[in-house]
């Protein structure tokens, strides 16, 4: 396997007396889907916010393409090639797909001394990029709010890839979706991985992780139980690690084996 494109080494994050992360290490390779699993409160959100420049680590080291990084803000991580798609997607429902796709990065057309948003170019690129992801829009002027949840996720993913993401962090992209929409998003993740982009897939759903993941890291109360590769760990083992192993066994016994 090639050298990791992103390495998080012994990351600690303290919020006053609260230790949210206690020495978490993860490495991510190009063209792989690395699943970060954990229940609510496991530290997933804090970890990805540290990875993407929202939080500054209290201790530890971040290496990107072998070079030490000191992200001061999310823009630093984005400039390096680390893009994050959060659950809220940061889209305006009544605005067209193409305007959402290029929001903040609008193509400009010059007419004499004046500058205008290049609708034609934006529309052509949007239709092309969405088609690559398997989404056939009625047209680029279609309002984002008329798309399904899975399609909106795909717009956000396609946008990040088009603008040069080398590492794509997906924050619970399937948590609020139905079965069909979830399948579409998982297919998009698989497609992006095949393009050579490294995907960090944050989820608490083991089935979704096993569908597309190459490697799996489990967080529990700010600590990691290590990383396992596909074929070396079963869904049941991942679920057990997420729940804390012995804690789940004890609870299952007290409830008569119904957990």
Phi, psi and omega in degrees: 000142181291171178295147180297144174280330180225131177232128174248112188248117174050051184283127172241143174221120180249137170245090187064231180281351183274126177261104182278325177229134185234070175080053182268131179236132179214140171236146185232135182250154176301140175073014177242156171254110180258114184270129177251109187252153176170153178283176176301134180085005182284339181112006183299312183296317179297320183294314182288330176290330173288320178296327187256010173089002178288316176249149173260129182298140175290318176217162177110181186221140176245124176244130176236122186052039176083358183250137177298137180243147177225072184294125177263340183202162180303326180300327179296317179293319179297318180297327179287334181120018178251112182247142180239131174252108181274170184297328183282346173068346178053051178239156178254110189306321184277353179272152183294163178299316183293323178291322175293321181299321185256011183303119182089351180224042189294133173290138186248139175244127180268129173234099186062228180278354185264152178238135183228154172295125182277087183300316185300311181294318180299317181294317180297316181293317181300313180297319181294313183292323179290324177297321178300329181270004177085015179252119179259103181284155171294330179175161182292341179273001177299133180293138180301327181295344179272353179277158175288167179301320179293322179293322177294321175301318181294322176301313181296321179292314180299321179298314180297318181293317181300322182271020165097020179297129173262330173234125182246116179261123181246115185267099177048054185291343184251005191295329184247021185252155173282180186298312183294317180294323177298317179300320179296317180293318179296323176295322178294317177301315180297322180294316180297319178300320180292340177282355179097003178279139175278128182247128171253110187256108180268127182201159170249006182257108184296322181297318179294320179296315182293336182291328186231349188284144172262322176220158189224128174240130182254129175255142176213113179055045175080005179236160179250144175267012179097181184240136178235147178268157175305135181095342180259356183213145180261161176303323181295321179293320177296316179298320180296317179295320179299322184276354178096013172063264185297325179299316180294319179298319179295316179296318180299320178296319182290336181258011175075031176075030184258001183281000000 
